[in-house]
Amino acid sequence: MACNKPACAIVEGVRKNGHNQPIIGFPKGIGEGLIRYAAESGVDAIGLDHGVDPVWAGQNLPAKMPVQGNLDPLSLLNAGTEMFRDIDHILDAFHDRPHIFNLGHGITPPTPVENVQKMIDHIRNR
């Protein structure tokens, strides 16, 4: 297997120092390059940015590879029915693989804390 040089160098360096914890790679904006990244980088899981279609990722990434993500952070700004629909879409897409629910990138500064709680409650009560 070929190696994604920057990612492999990081993973190999961490492993050479005796760290065996799972490594999550976050190749933001790589699109369909995720397939090759998953195969070549040496990471244990992949963080998905909010531009990645979760259905596509679920169908194209290795079946047992955990994924993290990928709600659009702007979805939290109004925390309405669209956010709940987006959450359900992500959870449905990854129902059959290890999945860490998260945003596709960081929370934006104007996001109300109450909206984050609504997101968490929706996930927990689903």
Protein Blocks (a to p, Z undefined) as FASTA:
>chain_A
ZZdfklmmmmmmmmmnopabdcddddehklmmlmmmmmmnopabdcddfkbcfklmmmmm
cfklccedjddfklmmnopaklmmmmmmmmmmmmmbccddddfbdcdfklcfklmmmmmm
mmmmZZ
